[in-house]
Amino acid sequence: MRNRVIWSACTVFLSPASFATYSAAADSTYFLDRPSIVSKKCSNFCRLAKRFLSSTTRSRGMLFADQPRSLEVMPEKGETEKPKDGFILRQALRLGGFYSGESINQRAADKLYSTILAQSEDAAWTEILQLERSFRGEHALTVLHVWMVLYRLRNEDEKGRQLSQVLYDSFQDDLEQRIRAEAYDSAMQGNQGQLAEALYRNIFQSQGEQDRSILLERYVRRELNCLGLTDAIALFQGRIRFSALF
């Protein structure tokens, strides 16, 4: 059954002529053992598919037991180069601080944190470790991956210390926003008035007249209803505008 699945996936990458020629080979290992007869793209995809399917049935003792390797990825095109055209543009970027150590560290920290979040929020954790798909579970994994990167950066002296601080600040800022969003989700599932209480804590820092949070709750519920009436395509394309306040 597993080979049949891989075989079906591989045929997507074969031309009609190639598929007709080799359709008799129902076992995908025929192609895996003879990479010269199929496109490199198909052969590589078959190997990835077979590795994925085998990993799902692998025992826990075999997981993460492979040899360590560098996690480095190739930079995107133009990422490490300064603009070649436009003296004025280069000077403007330099004057604006684009090439400053602070800006470089912030861009690096943003990329690192995006990578950390992508790894921590991978749904595979639920299957591998039976971790709950919740704010608490994802937060715990995020903390773990942030720590791993910070641990590595300790070996980089002052430069590593500076990047560590920027990464940690980004993590703290994001954490604060996530905690607030979680509070709103819980409030929406609770009794009437809980959302206003959450808004009072998060928006107004529990200071001043609480009537403001009641008014803000009314605004939030109205906009949620408006969003519910908004076509999904408009959301996917970013074509929305919130209601006027007055």
Long-range contacts (C-beta under 8 A, 24 or more apart in sequence): 2-50, 2-53, 2-54, 3-27, 3-28, 3-29, 4-28, 5-49, 5-53, 6-46, 6-49, 6-50, 6-53, 7-31, 9-45, 9-46, 9-49, 10-38, 10-42, 10-45, 10-46, 10-49, 13-38, 13-39, 13-41, 13-42, 13-45, 14-38, 14-39, 14-42, 56-127, 60-128, 63-128, 101-162, 102-166, 105-162, 105-163, 105-166, 106-166, 108-163, 108-166, 109-163, 109-166, 109-167, 109-169, 109-170, 110-170, 112-149, 112-167, 113-146, 113-167, 113-170, 113-171, 113-174, 116-142, 116-145, 116-146, 116-149, 117-142, 117-174, 119-145, 120-144, 120-145, 135-178, 135-179, 135-182, 139-175, 139-178, 142-171, 146-171, 195-220, 195-221, 219-245
